[in-house]
């Protein structure tokens, strides 16, 4: 596509701001400390996924999530469950919440106004060596770049909040990867993105309730990939506008026109390759 044609396709920047809430699933690890490939072994995922939910005005979503959390904590049936006391009372987190809580959260998510996008790298040692020079940071940063490559030119202000649990501080590399995504977008279209800015912060789900939304959507997608279990994702599939599936150097793009195909995406047949 010629540069002048791509320039004409660019839309005018919208006034105001939008908000991205970012989380990951799986992990970036390929080798143990002795250099042995451990992808697919216990404690090392078959994939690394990154995703965001985009919410133009997150105030309603925050209020709704906090209200649900309080209802759960006050519920006489639920508030005696140990995980509700230890985890749900702090923040809603799909992997730690009991099924009754997940059901309530997915019901709420169904009503909220947002859209989600993901990039999922199915871990292949061959692709890792050839495309990322066996560098976990480079692999991660390129996924961040893909995730944000086409969304940073639409609003004047882009607020990006990513989930940081414990002491895992990743703000600087994330900022660098997003700057690169913006640069790559400008090069592709042959035109600078002007009048836009982005702000990056790290927060815990307890400090930013909207991170619980991306946590739940990501968990549903991960279950589809790893276990071939589609019911969670199918329930909220209309909220996910785009999934970029990367495996063995090949790219499959799922969208509302090309719906996610669990029979193609599930990793059940991959083993540890």
N, C-alpha and C positions, 0 to 999 in steps of 0.2 A: 504494500500500500504506500503510495507516495505521501511525502510529508505534508504537502499542501492539502491533500484530501483528508488526512488525519486531523489537521488543524480545524477544518470546517466542521468536523464531527464533535469537537469539544463544546461542552455546554457552558453557559454563563455561570459564574460562581454565585451560589445562593447567599443571600444575606443571613446573618445569624450564625448559629453554631450547631454542631452535631456531636454526639458522644459515642465513643467506642469502648466497650468493656471486653477485655481480652483474657483468655485463659488457654491452657494447653492440656493435652492428655497424651498418655504414653510417656516416652522419655527419649533423649537424644543419644543414649549410650549404645555403642556397638561392641566394645572390647572390655575385658576385665583388666586388672592392673598388670597382668602378665602378657597382655596383648592377644588373648584368645577371644575369638568371636563368641558372644553370648546372647545374641539376638534371639528372642523366643524362649530363652531359658528362664527359670524362676527369678522374678524380680527385674527382668529386662523385657520391655515391650517389643512387639513386632512392628510398632509404628510410632511416629511422632506426629501429633496433630496440633494445629493452632487455629483458633477461631475467635470471632468477635460477635457480639450483638451490638447493633447500632440503634440508639434511641435518641431522637432529636431533643426531647424534653423528658428527662428521667425522673422528674419529681413524683409523678403518679405511680410509676413502677416501684420506686423506693418505698413510698407510703404503703402500697399494697403488700409488698413483701414483709415489711416490718409488722403490719397488722396480722398477716397470716402467722408469722413467727410467734407473735404474742398469743394468738388464739391457740396455737399448738401447745405452748408452755402452760396455758391456763386450762387446757382440756384434761378432765379427770381420767380419761381413758389413756391418753398419750403421755401425760407428764410423769408417769411412774416408770416409763421405759428408760433404761440407763443411757442410751445414745441420745435421747431427747434432752436429758439433763446435762450430759457432758458436751454434746456437739450442737444439736439443733437450737438449743437456747442461746448459743453464741452466734451461729450462722447456719443457714440452710446449705447443706452440702450433700449432693446426691449419693456419693459412695458411702457416707456415714449415716444417712437418714434411713429410718425403717420404711418398709413399703407403704404403710399408711400415710406417712408424711410425704413420701414421693408422690403418691396419688394426689394429695392436696396441692402440692407445688406444681405439678404438671397441669392440673386444672386451672390454676392461676395463670401460669405461663400462656396457656391457650387464649386468655383474654387480653393479654398485654400487647401494646403496639410497639413492635420492634422487628428487625430483620437480622438474620444471622448469616455469616459466611465462614467457610473453613478451607484450609489447605491441609491435606493429609499426606504424609510421606510414609509409604510402606517400606520398611527398612531393608535395603538390599546392599550387601557388602560391595558388590561390583559397582553399582551406581554411586555408593558412598566414596569409593576410591576414585572413580573416574570423573565424577561431577563435583565433588566437594573436597578432593585432596585428602580424604580421611580425616577431615577437621570437623569436629562436632560443632564448634562455634560457627564455622562457615555454613554448615548445613542448616543450623537453626536460623541464622541471620537471613539466609536466602528464602527460607519459608516465611519469615516475617515480611520480607520484601514482596513476595508473591501475594500475601494476604492483603497488604495495603496498597498494592501497585495501582489500583484503579479507583480508589475512593477518596484520595486526599485533595482532590481539586473541586469538590462539589460545594463545600461550605467555606465561609471565610475563616471560621474558627473550628478546629478539630481537637476535641479533648479525648485523649486516649488513656484509659485507666486499665492497667493489667494486674492480674492477681499475683500477689507476692506472699507466699505462705512461709512462715518462719523467718529465716535470715537470708533467703535467696533474693538478693538484690540484683535486678537485671535492667535497671533503668537506662544506663548508658549504652549498652549494646543494642537495646531495643530502639533507642533514639537514633543511633547510627544506622541501623537497618532501615528505619522509616525514612530518614533523610535519603538513603540510597534508593529506596522505592520511589520517592518523589523525583529524584534525579533521573532514574530510568524511565519514568513516565514522561518526563519532559523531553528526553532524548527520542523516545519512540514517536511522540507527536510533533517533535521539532518546534516546540513552543514552551516558554517558561510558564510555570504556574504562578501567577501574581495575585496578590490580594488575599492569600490564604496563609494560615499558620497552624501549627499543631503544638499541643502541650501534652507532655507525657508524665504520668505519675504512677507510682506503685502503691497498692492498697491491699488490705486483707478483706476477705468477704465480710468479716464482721464490721469493718469500717465503711464498706461500700456495698449495700444490699444488692445492687444490680449485678454484681459479680456472681451472685448465686444463680442468675438467669443463664449466663454463659456456662457456668459449671454444669447445670442440669442439661442444657442442650448438648454440650460436649459429651457428657456421660452417655446420653442416649445414642449419639453417633458412634462413640467408642464401642458400646455394646453391640451395635449392628456390625461393625468391622470385626471385632475380636470373637464374638460369640454367635454371630449370625442371628441375633435376636432383634427383631425389627419393631416390636410393638411400641416401644417408647418413642423411637424416632418417627414412626408413622403417625403417632398422635399429634406431634408438633411439626410435621414435615412442612406445612404451609408457611412456617416462620423462617425456614432456611432457603435463602435465595440462590446460594452458590456453594458448591463443593469442588475443589480442585484436588483430584486424586493423582498422586505421583507414585509410580512403581516401575522399577527396571528401566528408568529413563523415559518412560511413556507417560503421557498426561491424558487423563479423562476428566472432562468437565461436566458436572451435573448442575442442572438449573431447573427452573420451573418448566422449561420447554423440553429438557432432557432429564427426566426425573431420576433420582437416586435409585440405583439397581443393586439391591443387597446381594443378589446372586453373583454379580461381578465384583462387588466391593469386599465382601466378607473374606477374611484372611484364614479361614479354617483349613484351607487346602495348602497353605504356603509353608507350614512347618516353620523351620528356623532359617529359611533362605533369605 
